[in-house]
Amino acid sequence: MTEHTFYMDLALQNAQAMKGQTDPNPLVGSVIVNDNRIVGIGTHLKAGEPHAEIHAIRMAGEQAKGGTIYVTLEPCSHYGRTGPCAVAIKGAGIKKVVIATLDPNPLVAGNGVKILEEAGMEVIIGVREEEARQMNEVFNKFIVEKKPFITLKAGTTLDGKIATHTMDSKWITSAASRQDVHRLRHENMAILVGVNTVIEDDPELTARIPNGRHPLRIILDSTLRIPLDSKVVTDKLADTWIFTSQQADSEKEQTLINKGIKVFRTSSSRVDVKEVVSILGEQLVSSVLIEGGGSVHASFLEQHLIDKVVLYFAPKLIGGKAAPTFLEGTGFEKMADAVDLTHTEIIKIGQDFKFIGYPQYSKGEKK
Ligand SMILES: NC(=O)c1ccc[n+]([C@@H]2O[C@H](COP(=O)([O-])OP(=O)(O)OC[C@H]3O[C@@H](n4cnc5c(N)ncnc54)[C@H](OP(=O)(O)O)[C@@H]3O)[C@@H](O)[C@H]2O)c1
């Protein structure tokens, strides 16, 4: 480990701890070092509040002069809700800037570095670049495409089942895996399910961890079959939005609106998932966790809309043709059409296996 990676790791750790509270802004950490001593530490805490570098500069005060600042993302160059950080770094008298990754935000993209270099500072780019880019996978997509980063999550048996043929589904995975899912919910701005999951399980869809942030709850329901006494309609623990179609009954729509539910109609006779994604982007929802069931998963995957897959495999077997799997729909015709998952990882959680992978749609264009 070099001096640079040591300080950058500290900045990354602090930034990472804010997952779930900065969106739609990125996670950013910063450390200022002078004479081999840490004199300032800063982390971006919340959109609209000071950026990481500003917190670190304020902490360092006069000791920032002549020092080195480490920052996990290129300092900003634009006047947004806060002033440009690149200008603040220059003003603090810092001599060297070490950056993990450039900012994909078209408003910044290299301009921050330009300000720093023009001010005569030494700039080093690319220390822990891969880690920093991965940490902000949600921001990196949202800031460029204005569409949410979508994660498909399911808890399944080793044969891919999410319930038995009698629809018994409690519990497939262990308590430890379910706890991990609550963290995933906390990290995402919204959680999305199909209406059958609401009808069959009546879930709360909340993040039940200490200081957990309950995500916005999104239900796909083409004809507004959602029961009016379901928890997502009545409990007020988090906002609930329902996406429905042109077929939906206006009276039921009004009843739901009167209960504080937001209802969006997509233009087709069944909820159009591409339209859902576009609307969520417009509403500044930068991340969505899809928690099924299988037909909703299939609709998103077939349209190449899933960015990341997180599967919790319990070492159990159910079998049965009628037992639902986490991926239903019609399915692809040919093996050549199968979606490949890359950058895969397996983590053991108790007896379960958490699988992470990223769909690669290069065989066909994103639909
Ligand atoms: N183990 C797990 O991780 C897990 C997670 C979630 C659910 N589950 C289980 O999964 C079962 C429910 O799965 P499911 O597949 O029957 O139901 P689902 O995905 O919860 O809901 C499917 C329904 O969503 C509506 N929908 C609206 N637009 C859609 C679209 N574009 N694509 C797909 N669906 C759309 C459809 O009803 P309309 O046509 O009426 O709109 C469809 O029937 C439950 O037994 C639940 O326990 C397990």
PDBQT file of the ligand as one rigid body, heavy atoms in Angstrom, charges set to zero:
ROOT
HETATM    1  N1  LIG A 401     -38.553 -14.979  -2.879  1.00  0.00    +0.000 N 
HETATM    2  C1  LIG A 401     -38.589 -13.742  -3.358  1.00  0.00    +0.000 C 
HETATM    3  O1  LIG A 401     -37.558 -13.055  -3.451  1.00  0.00    +0.000 OA
HETATM    4  C2  LIG A 401     -39.908 -13.151  -3.785  1.00  0.00    +0.000 A 
HETATM    5  C3  LIG A 401     -39.999 -11.785  -4.040  1.00  0.00    +0.000 A 
HETATM    6  C4  LIG A 401     -41.229 -11.279  -4.475  1.00  0.00    +0.000 A 
HETATM    7  C5  LIG A 401     -42.307 -12.123  -4.661  1.00  0.00    +0.000 A 
HETATM    8  N2  LIG A 401     -42.206 -13.433  -4.379  1.00  0.00    +0.000 N 
HETATM    9  C6  LIG A 401     -43.347 -14.337  -4.599  1.00  0.00    +0.000 C 
HETATM   10  O2  LIG A 401     -43.750 -14.194  -5.957  1.00  0.00    +0.000 OA
HETATM   11  C7  LIG A 401     -45.117 -14.432  -6.065  1.00  0.00    +0.000 C 
HETATM   12  C8  LIG A 401     -45.733 -13.399  -6.969  1.00  0.00    +0.000 C 
HETATM   13  O3  LIG A 401     -45.083 -13.443  -8.203  1.00  0.00    +0.000 OA
HETATM   14  P1  LIG A 401     -45.849 -13.118  -9.565  1.00  0.00    +0.000 P 
HETATM   15  O4  LIG A 401     -44.841 -13.218 -10.648  1.00  0.00    +0.000 OA
HETATM   16  O5  LIG A 401     -47.095 -13.883  -9.634  1.00  0.00    +0.000 OA
HETATM   17  O6  LIG A 401     -46.321 -11.665  -9.341  1.00  0.00    +0.000 OA
HETATM   18  P2  LIG A 401     -45.733 -10.179  -9.288  1.00  0.00    +0.000 P 
HETATM   19  O7  LIG A 401     -44.559 -10.013 -10.146  1.00  0.00    +0.000 OA
HETATM   20  O8  LIG A 401     -45.684  -9.751  -7.886  1.00  0.00    +0.000 OA
HETATM   21  O9  LIG A 401     -46.939  -9.421  -9.960  1.00  0.00    +0.000 OA
HETATM   22  C9  LIG A 401     -47.217  -9.693 -11.286  1.00  0.00    +0.000 C 
HETATM   23  C10 LIG A 401     -48.337  -8.816 -11.709  1.00  0.00    +0.000 C 
HETATM   24  O10 LIG A 401     -47.872  -7.483 -11.875  1.00  0.00    +0.000 OA
HETATM   25  C11 LIG A 401     -48.678  -6.856 -12.816  1.00  0.00    +0.000 C 
HETATM   26  N3  LIG A 401     -47.940  -6.172 -13.839  1.00  0.00    +0.000 N 
HETATM   27  C12 LIG A 401     -48.232  -4.953 -14.316  1.00  0.00    +0.000 A 
HETATM   28  N4  LIG A 401     -47.430  -4.630 -15.309  1.00  0.00    +0.000 NA
HETATM   29  C13 LIG A 401     -46.587  -5.649 -15.477  1.00  0.00    +0.000 A 
HETATM   30  C14 LIG A 401     -45.539  -5.874 -16.390  1.00  0.00    +0.000 A 
HETATM   31  N5  LIG A 401     -45.190  -4.967 -17.304  1.00  0.00    +0.000 N 
HETATM   32  N6  LIG A 401     -44.882  -7.039 -16.314  1.00  0.00    +0.000 NA
HETATM   33  C15 LIG A 401     -45.203  -7.948 -15.386  1.00  0.00    +0.000 A 
HETATM   34  N7  LIG A 401     -46.219  -7.783 -14.510  1.00  0.00    +0.000 NA
HETATM   35  C16 LIG A 401     -46.901  -6.649 -14.548  1.00  0.00    +0.000 A 
HETATM   36  C17 LIG A 401     -49.483  -7.954 -13.505  1.00  0.00    +0.000 C 
HETATM   37  O11 LIG A 401     -50.825  -7.894 -13.064  1.00  0.00    +0.000 OA
HETATM   38  P3  LIG A 401     -51.824  -6.939 -13.882  1.00  0.00    +0.000 P 
HETATM   39  O12 LIG A 401     -51.744  -7.396 -15.297  1.00  0.00    +0.000 OA
HETATM   40  O13 LIG A 401     -53.094  -7.116 -13.223  1.00  0.00    +0.000 OA
HETATM   41  O14 LIG A 401     -51.241  -5.586 -13.735  1.00  0.00    +0.000 OA
HETATM   42  C18 LIG A 401     -48.860  -9.238 -13.042  1.00  0.00    +0.000 C 
HETATM   43  O15 LIG A 401     -49.765 -10.284 -12.934  1.00  0.00    +0.000 OA
HETATM   44  C19 LIG A 401     -45.655 -14.394  -4.669  1.00  0.00    +0.000 C 
HETATM   45  O16 LIG A 401     -45.983 -15.719  -4.284  1.00  0.00    +0.000 OA
HETATM   46  C20 LIG A 401     -44.515 -13.909  -3.815  1.00  0.00    +0.000 C 
HETATM   47  O17 LIG A 401     -44.496 -14.532  -2.544  1.00  0.00    +0.000 OA
HETATM   48  C21 LIG A 401     -41.036 -13.962  -3.946  1.00  0.00    +0.000 A 
ENDROOT
TORSDOF 0
